[in-house]
Amino acid sequence: MNYWQIGTGADQRDYVKECLKYGMAFVGDLRYRKLLRESVQLNDCIILRKGTKIIAAGIVTERNGRFKGDASNEDDDDKDWLHDIDGWDLPGYCYVEWHKYESPIKVKGLAQRAFCRIGKKEIIIRAEDIIKSTGKCKVYDEPKRTEKLSDDEMLSHLIKRGLKASVADKLKMTLEKIRQLAYYYYHECGDDYWKDIREHETRSFLIIPLFLALGWSEQQIKIELGVKDKKRIDIACFKRPYRRANDECVLILESKGFGQGLSYASDQGKKYAAHFENCQVVVTSNGYCYKAYSRKAGQRDFEETPSAYLNLLRPRKQYSLDPKVAGGLRMLEYLLPQT
């Protein structure tokens, strides 16, 4: 039996929930996919790590005639959802029968790498104890395949919703420029340098260009708008040109650095929206992925689960992790000035 440890992302971006929910471990980097594909064997032991803590431990298991794979071609594999875990492409996988304590445990000696072998005896003993002393985690059905969404479909939909036909070509060019830059950040910079692409860059070079192309004017957009308690909203969009004491903010967006996830920003945005009763949607974005939370009808509170999701590098008609959540078309509706 071999012993392995696998990370679950970093910097407000983790895949713990998905790993445990679907009974899997997955990686994205080519070198780690190769290691998993060539070296992991049935009945090996894997530790699920977050930072310096063990989240769970498990045994590599077989399911539907296989125990590992590499969904490198999303068109030929039923695991296209692995290509978009809130923006991150993680096609290398194996099935794991997870076990876990009630709470994560801090352990010395865990390597801070995405995927590697374990050599320390103390860590191996702890992993074996977790497996022996706890029950198996429940496994849920994997997300279903989602439909692709073309630029032409998006533009046609937006025109029906009020986008001026005269600016459709400009929007198409803007989408292409955003994708080129986002692709450069993702593939050329590498995850070791994503932390250097901070929210000021994603906001300036990826988010604001999209908003302007969708029809918002500079006068309607307020960047780092101050609110109570000396807090600042990253981007606030107004129904009319901004003036001090203007309460007609209809959209709030919390921008994140390129390497950060979207799950931790929505609560902050919802708190800001409490100052603006006309704000109907809170959006989080790392520059190429957008997740929206709409206000509950007739209430001050916002929905807990996403209302829509769009990955500009991989547009889909539904949210990859939950096809019941609306996809790119609905997300673009939320981003229109008519919001």
C-alpha positions as CSV (number, residue, x, y, z in Angstrom):
1,M,0.0,0.0,0.0
2,N,1.2,3.5,-0.9
3,Y,0.4,6.6,1.2
4,W,-0.4,9.9,-0.4
5,Q,-1.5,13.4,0.6
6,I,-3.6,15.7,-1.6
7,G,-4.3,19.4,-1.2
8,T,-7.7,21.0,-1.6
9,G,-6.7,24.4,-3.0
10,A,-5.6,27.5,-1.1
11,D,-6.2,31.2,-0.6
12,Q,-10.0,31.1,-0.1
13,R,-10.2,28.5,-2.8
14,D,-10.8,24.9,-1.8
15,Y,-12.4,21.7,-3.0
16,V,-13.0,20.0,0.3
17,K,-16.8,19.9,-0.1
18,E,-16.6,18.4,-3.6
19,C,-14.0,15.8,-2.6
20,L,-16.1,14.5,0.3
21,K,-19.4,14.8,-1.4
22,Y,-18.5,12.8,-4.5
23,G,-16.0,10.5,-2.8
24,M,-13.1,11.6,-5.0
25,A,-9.7,13.3,-5.0
26,F,-8.7,15.4,-7.9
27,V,-5.8,17.5,-9.3
28,G,-5.2,19.9,-12.2
29,D,-1.5,20.5,-12.8
30,L,-0.1,18.3,-15.5
31,R,2.7,17.0,-13.3
32,Y,0.4,15.9,-10.6
33,R,-2.1,14.4,-13.0
34,K,0.8,12.3,-14.4
35,L,1.8,11.2,-10.9
36,L,-1.7,10.2,-10.0
37,R,-2.3,8.4,-13.3
38,E,0.9,6.4,-13.3
39,S,1.5,5.8,-9.6
40,V,-1.8,5.6,-7.5
41,Q,-3.1,2.1,-7.1
42,L,-6.3,0.5,-5.9
43,N,-6.4,0.3,-2.1
44,D,-3.8,3.0,-1.6
45,C,-4.3,5.4,1.3
46,I,-4.9,9.1,0.7
47,I,-5.0,12.0,3.1
48,L,-7.1,15.0,2.3
49,R,-5.2,18.1,3.4
50,K,-6.0,21.8,3.8
51,G,-3.0,23.8,4.9
52,T,-1.4,22.0,7.9
53,K,-4.6,20.1,8.8
54,I,-5.9,16.7,7.9
55,I,-9.5,17.0,6.7
56,A,-10.1,13.3,6.0
57,A,-8.3,10.0,5.1
58,G,-9.5,7.3,2.8
59,I,-8.8,4.3,0.6
60,V,-8.7,4.4,-3.1
61,T,-11.7,2.4,-4.3
62,E,-13.2,1.1,-7.5
63,R,-16.4,2.5,-9.0
64,N,-18.1,1.5,-12.2
65,G,-15.1,-0.6,-13.3
66,R,-12.4,2.0,-12.7
67,F,-10.6,3.7,-9.7
68,K,-8.8,6.6,-11.4
69,G,-8.8,8.6,-14.6
70,D,-7.9,11.8,-16.4
71,A,-10.9,13.7,-18.0
72,S,-8.5,15.5,-20.2
73,N,-11.0,15.7,-23.1
74,E,-14.3,17.0,-21.7
75,D,-16.1,16.1,-24.9
76,D,-15.2,12.4,-24.6
77,D,-15.7,12.0,-20.9
78,D,-18.8,12.1,-18.6
79,K,-16.9,14.2,-16.0
80,D,-17.0,17.5,-17.8
81,W,-17.8,19.1,-14.4
82,L,-14.2,18.5,-13.3
83,H,-13.2,21.2,-15.8
84,D,-15.1,23.9,-13.9
85,I,-15.0,23.6,-10.1
86,D,-15.8,27.3,-9.7
87,G,-13.3,28.1,-12.5
88,W,-10.6,25.6,-11.8
89,D,-9.7,22.8,-14.2
90,L,-9.1,19.6,-12.2
91,P,-9.5,16.6,-14.5
92,G,-7.1,14.2,-12.9
93,Y,-9.0,12.1,-10.3
94,C,-9.4,8.9,-8.3
95,Y,-12.2,7.5,-6.3
96,V,-11.8,7.5,-2.5
97,E,-13.8,6.0,0.3
98,W,-13.4,8.9,2.8
99,H,-13.4,8.8,6.6
100,K,-13.1,11.9,8.8
101,Y,-13.1,13.1,12.4
102,E,-15.7,15.7,13.5
103,S,-13.1,18.4,13.1
104,P,-9.9,18.8,11.1
105,I,-6.7,18.0,13.0
106,K,-3.4,19.8,12.8
107,V,-0.4,17.6,12.1
108,K,3.2,18.5,11.8
109,G,5.1,17.4,8.7
110,L,2.4,17.7,6.0
111,A,4.1,18.8,2.8
112,Q,2.7,22.0,1.3
113,R,2.3,20.5,-2.2
114,A,-0.8,19.7,-4.2
115,F,-0.1,16.0,-4.4
116,C,2.8,13.8,-3.1
117,R,3.7,10.7,-1.3
118,I,3.8,10.5,2.5
119,G,6.9,9.3,4.2
120,K,6.5,10.3,7.8
121,K,5.4,7.4,10.0
122,E,3.4,9.6,12.5
123,I,1.2,10.9,9.6
124,I,0.6,7.4,8.3
125,I,-0.4,6.2,11.8
126,R,-2.9,9.1,12.1
127,A,-4.4,8.3,8.7
128,E,-4.9,4.7,9.6
129,D,-6.5,5.7,12.9
130,I,-9.0,7.9,11.1
131,I,-10.0,5.1,8.8
132,K,-10.3,2.5,11.5
133,S,-12.1,4.6,14.1
134,T,-14.7,6.5,11.9
135,G,-17.5,5.6,9.5
136,K,-17.5,6.1,5.7
137,C,-18.6,9.4,4.4
138,K,-21.8,9.4,2.4
139,V,-21.3,9.6,-1.4
140,Y,-23.7,11.6,-3.6
141,D,-24.3,11.3,-7.4
142,E,-21.9,13.4,-9.5
143,P,-23.1,16.4,-11.3
144,K,-24.6,15.8,-14.7
145,R,-23.2,17.1,-18.0
146,T,-24.1,20.7,-18.8
147,E,-24.8,22.3,-22.2
148,K,-22.2,24.5,-23.9
149,L,-23.1,28.2,-24.4
150,S,-21.8,30.0,-27.5
151,D,-21.0,33.7,-27.8
152,D,-23.7,34.1,-30.5
153,E,-26.3,32.6,-28.1
154,M,-25.3,35.0,-25.4
155,L,-25.4,38.0,-27.7
156,S,-28.7,37.1,-29.1
157,H,-30.1,36.6,-25.6
158,L,-28.8,40.0,-24.4
159,I,-30.2,41.8,-27.4
160,K,-33.6,40.4,-26.6
161,R,-33.1,41.7,-23.1
162,G,-32.3,45.2,-24.2
163,L,-28.7,45.3,-25.2
164,K,-28.3,47.7,-28.1
165,A,-27.6,45.7,-31.3
166,S,-25.0,48.4,-32.2
167,V,-22.8,47.5,-29.2
168,A,-23.0,43.7,-29.7
169,D,-19.9,43.6,-31.8
170,K,-18.0,45.6,-29.2
171,L,-19.1,43.2,-26.5
172,K,-18.0,40.2,-28.6
173,M,-14.5,41.8,-29.0
174,T,-14.4,42.6,-25.3
175,L,-15.2,39.0,-24.4
176,E,-12.3,37.8,-26.6
177,K,-9.9,40.2,-25.0
178,I,-11.0,39.2,-21.5
179,R,-10.5,35.5,-22.4
180,Q,-7.1,36.1,-23.8
181,L,-5.9,37.8,-20.7
182,A,-7.6,35.4,-18.3
183,Y,-6.1,32.5,-20.3
184,Y,-2.6,34.1,-20.0
185,Y,-3.1,34.5,-16.2
186,Y,-4.3,30.9,-15.8
187,H,-1.9,29.0,-18.0
188,E,1.2,31.2,-18.4
189,C,1.5,32.6,-14.9
190,G,0.7,29.3,-13.2
191,D,-0.8,28.7,-9.7
192,D,2.5,29.6,-8.0
193,Y,2.0,33.2,-9.2
194,W,-1.8,33.6,-9.1
195,K,-1.5,35.3,-5.7
196,D,0.4,38.2,-7.5
197,I,-2.7,38.8,-9.7
198,R,-4.6,40.7,-7.1
199,E,-8.2,42.0,-7.1
200,H,-7.1,45.5,-8.3
201,E,-5.9,43.8,-11.5
202,T,-8.9,41.6,-12.1
203,R,-11.2,44.5,-11.4
204,S,-9.3,46.9,-13.8
205,F,-8.5,44.6,-16.6
206,L,-11.2,41.9,-16.6
207,I,-14.3,43.1,-14.7
208,I,-14.8,46.8,-15.6
209,P,-14.2,46.3,-19.3
210,L,-17.1,43.7,-19.3
211,F,-19.4,46.1,-17.4
212,L,-18.7,49.0,-19.9
213,A,-19.2,46.7,-22.8
214,L,-22.6,45.6,-21.4
215,G,-23.7,49.2,-21.4
216,W,-22.9,50.6,-18.0
217,S,-21.5,54.1,-18.1
218,E,-18.5,55.2,-16.1
219,Q,-20.8,57.6,-14.3
220,Q,-23.0,54.7,-13.0
221,I,-20.0,52.8,-11.6
222,K,-18.5,53.6,-8.3
223,I,-15.3,51.9,-7.3
224,E,-14.4,51.3,-3.6
225,L,-17.5,53.1,-2.5
226,G,-17.3,53.9,1.2
227,V,-20.1,52.7,3.5
228,K,-20.6,52.6,7.3
229,D,-17.9,51.2,9.6
230,K,-15.1,52.4,7.2
231,K,-15.8,49.5,4.8
232,R,-15.6,49.9,1.0
233,I,-17.6,48.2,-1.7
234,D,-15.4,47.0,-4.5
235,I,-17.8,47.9,-7.3
236,A,-21.3,49.5,-6.8
237,C,-23.5,50.1,-9.9
238,F,-26.2,52.7,-9.9
239,K,-29.4,53.1,-11.8
240,R,-28.5,56.7,-12.6
241,P,-25.1,58.6,-12.6
242,Y,-23.7,58.4,-9.1
243,R,-24.1,61.3,-6.7
244,R,-23.4,61.4,-3.0
245,A,-26.4,60.3,-1.0
246,N,-27.7,58.4,-4.1
247,D,-29.3,55.3,-2.8
248,E,-30.2,53.8,-6.1
249,C,-27.4,51.2,-6.1
250,V,-28.8,48.2,-7.9
251,L,-25.8,45.9,-8.1
252,I,-22.9,45.2,-5.8
253,L,-19.8,43.2,-6.9
254,E,-17.1,41.9,-4.7
255,S,-13.9,41.4,-6.7
256,K,-11.3,38.8,-5.8
257,G,-7.8,38.0,-6.8
258,F,-7.4,35.7,-9.8
259,G,-6.4,32.7,-7.6
260,Q,-9.2,33.2,-5.1
261,G,-12.5,31.4,-4.9
262,L,-15.9,33.0,-4.9
263,S,-17.6,31.2,-2.0
264,Y,-16.2,33.5,0.7
265,A,-17.1,36.9,-0.8
266,S,-20.9,36.7,-1.0
267,D,-21.6,37.2,2.7
268,Q,-19.5,40.4,2.6
269,G,-21.4,41.7,-0.4
270,K,-24.8,40.9,1.2
271,K,-23.8,43.0,4.3
272,Y,-23.0,45.9,2.1
273,A,-26.3,45.5,0.2
274,A,-28.2,46.1,3.5
275,H,-27.4,49.8,3.0
276,F,-29.2,49.9,-0.3
277,E,-32.8,48.7,-0.4
278,N,-32.8,49.0,-4.3
279,C,-29.9,46.5,-4.6
280,Q,-31.3,43.4,-6.1
281,V,-28.2,41.3,-6.8
282,V,-24.8,40.7,-5.2
283,V,-22.1,39.3,-7.5
284,T,-18.7,37.9,-6.7
285,S,-16.0,37.6,-9.4
286,N,-12.3,36.7,-9.8
287,G,-12.3,38.3,-13.2
288,Y,-13.5,35.4,-15.4
289,C,-16.0,33.6,-13.1
290,Y,-19.1,35.3,-11.9
291,K,-21.6,34.1,-9.3
292,A,-24.8,36.0,-8.4
293,Y,-27.0,35.9,-5.4
294,S,-30.4,37.6,-5.8
295,R,-32.5,39.3,-3.2
296,K,-35.5,37.3,-1.9
297,A,-38.7,38.7,-3.3
298,G,-40.1,41.4,-1.0
299,Q,-37.4,40.8,1.6
300,R,-34.1,42.3,2.8
301,D,-32.3,39.0,2.7
302,F,-30.5,37.4,-0.2
303,E,-30.6,33.8,-1.4
304,E,-28.2,31.5,0.3
305,T,-27.5,29.4,-2.8
306,P,-26.3,30.9,-6.1
307,S,-28.9,32.3,-8.4
308,A,-26.6,32.0,-11.5
309,Y,-23.0,31.3,-12.5
310,L,-20.8,32.1,-15.5
311,N,-17.3,31.0,-16.4
312,L,-16.2,33.2,-19.3
313,L,-13.6,30.6,-20.3
314,R,-16.1,27.9,-20.3
315,P,-19.7,29.2,-20.7
316,R,-22.5,26.8,-19.9
317,K,-26.3,27.0,-19.8
318,Q,-26.2,25.6,-16.2
319,Y,-23.9,25.8,-13.2
320,S,-21.5,22.8,-13.6
321,L,-21.6,21.9,-9.9
322,D,-25.4,22.1,-9.7
323,P,-27.3,22.0,-13.0
324,K,-30.4,23.3,-11.2
325,V,-28.6,26.7,-10.8
326,A,-28.9,29.0,-13.8
327,G,-25.9,29.4,-16.0
328,G,-24.4,32.1,-18.3
329,L,-27.6,33.6,-19.8
330,R,-29.2,34.4,-16.5
331,M,-25.8,35.6,-15.1
332,L,-25.5,38.1,-18.0
333,E,-29.1,39.3,-17.3
334,Y,-28.0,40.1,-13.8
335,L,-25.1,42.1,-15.1
336,L,-27.1,44.2,-17.6
337,P,-27.7,47.9,-16.6
338,Q,-31.5,47.2,-16.6
339,T,-30.8,45.2,-13.4
